[in-house]
């Protein structure tokens, strides 16, 4: 997996898939047969495993048998599960305003504004550096985004206002290193954790009285007022 430069989350889910198969077989997973793999998929379905989780598990097992142990034929009787299409939860303009206003600190206000306004994934937000903000061209540089590709994202005047407010406070209070992470964690040499971002967003949604089931991914679905001028 490291040779193929898979992301940390992919590696973790693939390893979990193999562990799950080993627990089902009660022996080394590389000894599984075609029929046992089919029965394992049926077992996942019968025990209420969601279609998304089944597909992720099968993807991990396919990597294991195709590349790790060189037995691609073992997956011959398994097949991806159709997943239901659902309309994503999004926020109204007013709900988005309340969410940002109710963030606990200037750092979380700025981080959530970037996630919402630029449509960034949570890992892309937490791994931004101060030097990634280009206020002259009004863009954010996103290093090694999904697919290990660099890209640029839009930086609106409203987002820049949140970022400058956070930057001034962080520099004054010594909460940001020169050229370091834009959103540092408890230790300034580390980026803000994705878990802390999620907790901050959930807490802000509760304080804002938003009853929808929101997550960091929700912020990527709708970007109205943060794309406007101040």
Secondary structure, 3 states (H helix, E strand, C coil): CCCCCCCHHHHHHHHHHHHHHHHHHCCCHHHCCHHHHHHHHHHHHHCCCCHHHHHHHHHHHHHHHHHHCCCHHHHHHCCCCCCCCCCCCCCCHHHHHHHHHCCCCHHHHHHHHHHHHHCCCHHHHHCCEHHHEECCCCEEEEEEECCCEEEEEECCHHHHHHHHHHHHHHHHHCCCCCCCECCECCCCCCECCHHHHHHHHHHHHHHCCCCCCCCHHHHHCCCCHHHCCC
